[in-house]
């Protein structure tokens, strides 16, 4: 019948196999539940893990166990940190143990002097290594462990602070860049906005009998050879198409295309005949107004316009140069 000490050794070997991934899946699951439900099992597993780490650090593991330790146990970042700490801890204790042991040996005589430990088996070396230090060495070791912990915490805090400072600097730089882009867009829109406001102020609407009794007439007074007309996105709620009178002496028709939102840095308009894909004319790159009402303004050459129905397709241009259609505007042209 196995003795209690033999049972303990077998149980410790089972826990060590658990740490090294050598147990069947069913037994691993059972041990997982035991470590959660039983504090004694969790404490014993922690002690066996400490012994296993100490044995690895002191290079007392056999070749097969060491290979298994490196390929399975060290896969976890937390376990690697535990091994690093054990190396630092044992190195600090070893540096202090030599002079400390000499002082203790000189202070005792006769049978009270320290005697060397008897030879131990390979399985018991990790446990006996920690037991061989006197209480004086344990006090020094605890102080060194505390100092190491404080040093690690200080390094982690410094690293976190540096990351926060770098992130803040990057955000400030991005905010400055966006502010410069916004100022540039506003400056580019100043000339167009001023010309449009002057055209509105000088315009004199003139009503014309609706064609077929359905479409209203939109007419504006000429300003510097152009005409300003406001167009809205075509929706089902808009049943009538605006009609624009274009005199023969007009160089171009200024159109203001209203937007629901400003989602692109630039826009481009294309003039088409409804029901066809043929592009009669397209504008240069346009910038939307940064203040309400949000819109883009363009001038269509009057020589291209005949007395017929046209559609204007507006596309947004992203920073990569890709165009996405944002809406369509309809207009009826009348020549006189």
C-alpha positions as a printed NumPy array, in Angstrom:
array([[  0.   ,   0.   ,   0.   ],
       [  1.489,   3.397,  -0.979],
       [  2.711,   5.527,   1.917],
       [  1.405,   9.143,   2.346],
       [  4.734,  10.562,   1.108],
       [  4.539,   8.403,  -2.025],
       [  0.973,   9.603,  -2.647],
       [  2.081,  13.231,  -2.337],
       [  4.932,  12.657,  -4.777],
       [  2.587,  11.015,  -7.266],
       [  0.116,  13.88 ,  -6.932],
       [  2.906,  16.418,  -7.468],
       [  4.053,  14.505, -10.554],
       [  0.467,  14.63 , -11.832],
       [  0.364,  18.399, -11.291],
       [  3.721,  18.766, -13.057],
       [  2.412,  16.745, -16.009],
       [ -0.604,  19.072, -16.009],
       [  1.694,  22.1  , -16.323],
       [  3.684,  20.43 , -19.101],
       [  0.598,  19.368, -21.078],
       [  1.156,  15.614, -20.621],
       [ -2.248,  14.683, -19.17 ],
       [ -5.279,  13.443, -21.15 ],
       [ -7.913,  16.047, -21.969],
       [-10.432,  14.574, -19.489],
       [ -7.958,  14.797, -16.628],
       [ -6.957,  18.342, -17.623],
       [-10.587,  19.443, -17.443],
       [-10.983,  17.771, -14.046],
       [ -7.886,  19.529, -12.693],
       [ -9.097,  22.849, -14.099],
       [-12.301,  22.471, -12.091],
       [-10.4  ,  21.411,  -8.95 ],
       [ -8.063,  24.428,  -9.041],
       [-11.101,  26.725,  -9.237],
       [-13.229,  25.   ,  -6.59 ],
       [-10.512,  23.912,  -4.104],
       [ -8.066,  26.486,  -2.693],
       [ -5.774,  23.714,  -1.412],
       [ -5.408,  22.259,  -4.9  ],
       [ -4.719,  25.734,  -6.311],
       [ -2.065,  26.378,  -3.647],
       [ -0.423,  22.998,  -4.255],
       [ -0.392,  23.626,  -8.014],
       [  1.266,  27.01 ,  -7.413],
       [  3.956,  25.366,  -5.245],
       [  4.629,  22.663,  -7.856],
       [  4.837,  25.359, -10.553],
       [  7.361,  27.319,  -8.455],
       [  9.44 ,  24.166,  -8.017],
       [  9.296,  23.447, -11.737],
       [ 10.374,  26.996, -12.634],
       [ 13.206,  26.907, -10.072],
       [ 14.413,  23.592, -11.461],
       [ 14.43 ,  25.011, -14.982],
       [ 16.28 ,  28.165, -13.93 ],
       [ 18.871,  26.18 , -11.963],
       [ 19.199,  23.708, -14.883],
       [ 18.339,  20.627, -12.814],
       [ 15.637,  19.28 , -15.127],
       [ 16.366,  16.22 , -17.217],
       [ 16.679,  16.731, -20.973],
       [ 13.192,  15.508, -21.946],
       [ 11.43 ,  17.504, -19.19 ],
       [ 13.413,  20.626, -20.086],
       [ 12.467,  20.274, -23.764],
       [  8.816,  19.843, -22.802],
       [  9.034,  22.9  , -20.501],
       [ 10.417,  25.089, -23.29 ],
       [  7.915,  23.964, -25.94 ],
       [  4.744,  23.928, -23.801],
       [  5.113,  25.883, -20.568],
       [  6.972,  28.858, -22.082],
       [  4.269,  29.381, -24.742],
       [  2.408,  31.666, -22.287],
       [  3.678,  35.281, -21.919],
       [  2.745,  35.27 , -18.199],
       [  4.743,  32.097, -17.619],
       [  7.733,  33.589, -19.432],
       [  7.558,  36.588, -17.1  ],
       [  7.516,  34.183, -14.128],
       [ 10.713,  32.525, -15.401],
       [ 12.391,  35.904, -15.947],
       [ 11.533,  36.966, -12.404],
       [ 12.846,  33.672, -10.999],
       [ 16.15 ,  34.199, -12.802],
       [ 16.512,  37.722, -11.377],
       [ 15.459,  36.582,  -7.907],
       [ 17.857,  33.625,  -7.689],
       [ 20.694,  35.674,  -9.195],
       [ 20.236,  38.35 ,  -6.522],
       [ 20.123,  35.751,  -3.741],
       [ 23.22 ,  33.973,  -5.078],
       [ 25.155,  37.252,  -5.141],
       [ 24.324,  37.897,  -1.491],
       [ 24.571,  34.329,  -0.186],
       [ 28.361,  33.943,  -0.346],
       [ 29.387,  36.779,   2.065],
       [ 26.315,  36.184,   4.224],
       [ 27.113,  32.504,   4.671],
       [ 30.692,  33.337,   5.715],
       [ 29.454,  35.781,   8.379],
       [ 27.009,  33.255,   9.829],
       [ 29.682,  30.522,   9.839],
       [ 32.134,  32.765,  11.732],
       [ 29.546,  33.596,  14.382],
       [ 28.904,  29.95 ,  15.369],
       [ 31.217,  27.269,  16.763],
       [ 31.274,  23.551,  17.528],
       [ 28.117,  21.616,  16.929],
       [ 26.255,  24.885,  16.297],
       [ 28.155,  25.481,  13.028],
       [ 26.302,  24.946,   9.801],
       [ 26.761,  21.542,   8.226],
       [ 26.401,  20.752,   4.546],
       [ 23.13 ,  19.224,   3.445],
       [ 23.161,  15.534,   2.541],
       [ 22.902,  14.6  ,  -1.099],
       [ 19.35 ,  14.757,  -2.452],
       [ 17.643,  13.077,  -5.346],
       [ 17.095,  15.004,  -8.575],
       [ 13.336,  15.211,  -7.856],
       [ 13.864,  16.887,  -4.434],
       [ 16.574,  19.42 ,  -5.452],
       [ 14.157,  22.308,  -6.263],
       [ 12.439,  22.004,  -2.829],
       [ 15.717,  21.72 ,  -0.915],
       [ 17.263,  24.699,  -2.763],
       [ 14.873,  27.184,  -1.148],
       [ 15.143,  25.49 ,   2.263],
       [ 18.927,  25.83 ,   2.442],
       [ 18.876,  29.592,   3.008],
       [ 18.793,  30.897,   6.589],
       [ 16.263,  33.454,   7.802],
       [ 18.828,  36.215,   7.295],
       [ 19.182,  35.355,   3.623],
       [ 15.393,  35.144,   3.276],
       [ 15.082,  38.695,   4.627],
       [ 17.653,  39.969,   2.135],
       [ 15.932,  38.055,  -0.685],
       [ 12.571,  39.564,   0.201],
       [ 14.095,  43.036,   0.09 ],
       [ 15.613,  42.334,  -3.304],
       [ 12.273,  41.01 ,  -4.604],
       [ 10.524,  44.165,  -3.428],
       [ 13.159,  46.334,  -5.101],
       [ 12.834,  44.358,  -8.342],
       [  9.053,  44.73 ,  -8.249],
       [  9.291,  48.477,  -7.733],
       [ 11.779,  48.735, -10.603],
       [  9.49 ,  46.779, -12.954],
       [  6.491,  48.933, -12.   ],
       [  8.523,  52.107, -12.564],
       [  9.594,  50.934, -16.018],
       [  6.004,  50.02 , -16.94 ],
       [  4.724,  53.411, -15.781],
       [  7.42 ,  55.225, -17.74 ],
       [  6.622,  53.205, -20.856],
       [  2.9  ,  53.958, -20.494],
       [  3.612,  57.672, -20.011],
       [  5.798,  57.773, -23.137],
       [  3.082,  56.062, -25.189],
       [  0.488,  58.548, -23.928],
       [  2.728,  61.507, -24.784],
       [  3.393,  60.152, -28.288],
       [ -0.33 ,  59.575, -28.859],
       [ -1.142,  63.106, -27.696],
       [  1.489,  64.602, -30.001],
       [  0.118,  62.639, -32.979],
       [ -3.427,  63.828, -32.229],
       [ -2.275,  67.454, -31.945],
       [ -0.449,  67.165, -35.268],
       [ -3.54 ,  65.699, -36.955],
       [ -5.742,  68.469, -35.524],
       [ -3.342,  71.109, -36.867],
       [ -3.329,  69.456, -40.296],
       [ -7.147,  69.363, -40.417],
       [ -7.309,  73.015, -39.366],
       [ -4.943,  73.992, -42.199],
       [ -7.017,  72.022, -44.709],
       [-10.196,  73.705, -43.472],
       [ -8.663,  77.169, -43.803],
       [ -7.465,  76.353, -47.315],
       [-10.932,  75.147, -48.36 ],
       [-12.535,  78.291, -46.943],
       [-10.099,  80.516, -48.83 ],
       [-10.765,  78.66 , -52.077],
       [-14.512,  79.149, -51.667],
       [-14.361,  82.868, -50.85 ],
       [-14.337,  84.046, -54.485],
       [-17.189,  81.755, -55.534],
       [-19.275,  82.655, -52.48 ],
       [-18.85 ,  86.396, -53.019],
       [-19.735,  86.179, -56.726],
       [-22.847,  84.136, -55.92 ],
       [-24.033,  86.576, -53.252],
       [-23.572,  89.492, -55.64 ],
       [-25.559,  87.658, -58.299],
       [-28.389,  87.03 , -55.847],
       [-28.448,  90.64 , -54.711],
       [-28.602,  91.954, -58.304],
       [-31.04 ,  89.356, -59.626],
       [-34.573,  90.289, -60.7  ],
       [-36.846,  87.259, -61.001],
       [-39.212,  87.374, -63.99 ],
       [-42.099,  84.949, -64.241],
       [-42.823,  83.311, -67.563],
       [-46.007,  81.438, -68.383],
       [-45.379,  77.816, -67.489],
       [-44.872,  75.467, -70.425],
       [-47.757,  73.018, -70.567],
       [-49.079,  74.503, -67.306],
       [-46.723,  72.396, -65.157],
       [-43.168,  73.807, -64.821],
       [-42.386,  77.154, -63.176],
       [-39.969,  79.586, -64.853],
       [-36.718,  80.565, -63.113],
       [-34.918,  83.613, -64.516],
       [-32.091,  85.822, -63.146],
       [-30.533,  89.114, -64.209],
       [-27.153,  88.839, -65.9  ],
       [-24.006,  89.586, -63.897],
       [-20.67 ,  89.717, -65.719],
       [-22.003,  87.487, -68.498],
       [-23.259,  84.689, -66.198],
       [-26.587,  83.682, -64.658],
       [-27.053,  82.155, -61.162],
       [-29.692,  79.448, -60.571],
       [-30.243,  77.281, -57.484],
       [-30.991,  73.604, -58.113],
       [-32.016,  70.937, -55.609],
       [-31.473,  67.183, -55.582],
       [-34.088,  65.296, -57.579],
       [-36.431,  63.313, -55.321],
       [-39.924,  61.895, -55.693],
       [-41.303,  64.883, -53.801],
       [-40.007,  67.262, -56.524],
       [-42.444,  66.835, -59.421],
       [-41.63 ,  69.971, -61.426],
       [-38.364,  70.637, -63.25 ],
       [-36.957,  74.195, -62.993],
       [-36.94 ,  76.136, -66.24 ],
       [-34.104,  78.59 , -67.011],
       [-34.244,  81.275, -69.688],
       [-30.86 ,  81.657, -71.394],
       [-30.57 ,  84.815, -73.54 ],
       [-28.472,  84.622, -76.696],
       [-25.914,  87.12 , -75.317],
       [-25.185,  85.029, -72.186],
       [-21.725,  83.49 , -71.928],
       [-22.586,  80.956, -69.244],
       [-25.139,  79.827, -66.692],
       [-24.025,  79.793, -63.041],
       [-25.677,  76.958, -61.154],
       [-25.68 ,  76.391, -57.406],
       [-26.211,  72.705, -56.573],
       [-27.504,  72.244, -53.031],
       [-26.083,  69.338, -50.975],
       [-27.605,  67.48 , -48.065],
       [-24.139,  67.017, -46.472],
       [-20.491,  67.688, -47.273],
       [-18.763,  64.291, -47.23 ],
       [-15.998,  64.792, -49.812],
       [-13.084,  67.235, -50.117],
       [-13.898,  67.878, -53.817],
       [-16.712,  67.376, -56.332],
       [-17.195,  67.233, -60.108],
       [-20.384,  67.83 , -62.16 ],
       [-21.294,  66.215, -65.494],
       [-23.9  ,  67.567, -67.924],
       [-25.953,  64.848, -69.625],
       [-29.035,  64.492, -71.747],
       [-31.66 ,  62.535, -69.775],
       [-31.966,  58.909, -70.791],
       [-28.434,  58.725, -72.199],
       [-24.954,  58.07 , -70.819],
       [-23.321,  60.607, -73.135],
       [-21.454,  63.324, -71.219],
       [-21.824,  66.696, -72.928],
       [-19.588,  68.6  , -70.522],
       [-17.901,  68.15 , -67.171],
       [-16.652,  70.71 , -64.686],
       [-13.287,  71.101, -63.057],
       [-12.843,  70.056, -59.424],
       [-15.3  ,  71.902, -57.159],
       [-15.268,  72.689, -53.423],
       [-18.398,  72.797, -51.289],
       [-19.271,  75.801, -49.144],
       [-18.321,  75.312, -45.511],
       [-21.332,  77.335, -44.243],
       [-25.052,  76.801, -44.728],
       [-26.543,  76.304, -47.164],
       [-24.067,  73.627, -48.219],
       [-23.642,  73.739, -52.   ],
       [-21.209,  73.791, -54.913],
       [-21.226,  76.463, -57.635],
       [-20.309,  75.94 , -61.286],
       [-20.687,  77.774, -64.584],
       [-21.931,  75.848, -67.643],
       [-20.998,  77.396, -71.025],
       [-24.176,  78.762, -72.628],
       [-23.038,  77.701, -76.137],
       [-23.51 ,  74.051, -75.135],
       [-27.102,  74.514, -73.987],
       [-30.051,  74.074, -76.324],
       [-33.739,  74.402, -75.642],
       [-34.23 ,  70.987, -74.086],
       [-34.156,  69.031, -70.829],
       [-30.764,  68.317, -69.168],
       [-29.532,  66.499, -66.096],
       [-26.51 ,  67.335, -63.955],
       [-24.822,  64.43 , -62.218],
       [-22.691,  65.412, -59.187],
       [-19.911,  63.097, -57.999],
       [-17.798,  63.349, -54.845],
       [-14.026,  62.861, -55.146],
       [-12.201,  61.266, -52.199],
       [ -8.542,  61.838, -51.3  ],
       [ -7.495,  58.856, -53.43 ],
       [ -9.12 ,  60.39 , -56.533],
       [-12.053,  57.964, -56.701],
       [-15.42 ,  59.426, -57.725],
       [-18.775,  58.495, -56.175],
       [-22.105,  59.811, -57.498],
       [-23.902,  61.808, -54.786],
       [-27.013,  62.979, -56.66 ],
       [-28.698,  64.174, -59.836],
       [-30.18 ,  67.582, -60.655],
       [-32.634,  68.359, -63.489],
       [-33.102,  71.607, -65.426],
       [-35.101,  72.709, -68.464],
       [-33.357,  75.206, -70.78 ],
       [-35.222,  77.848, -72.813],
       [-33.327,  79.934, -75.41 ],
       [-34.35 ,  83.393, -76.515]])
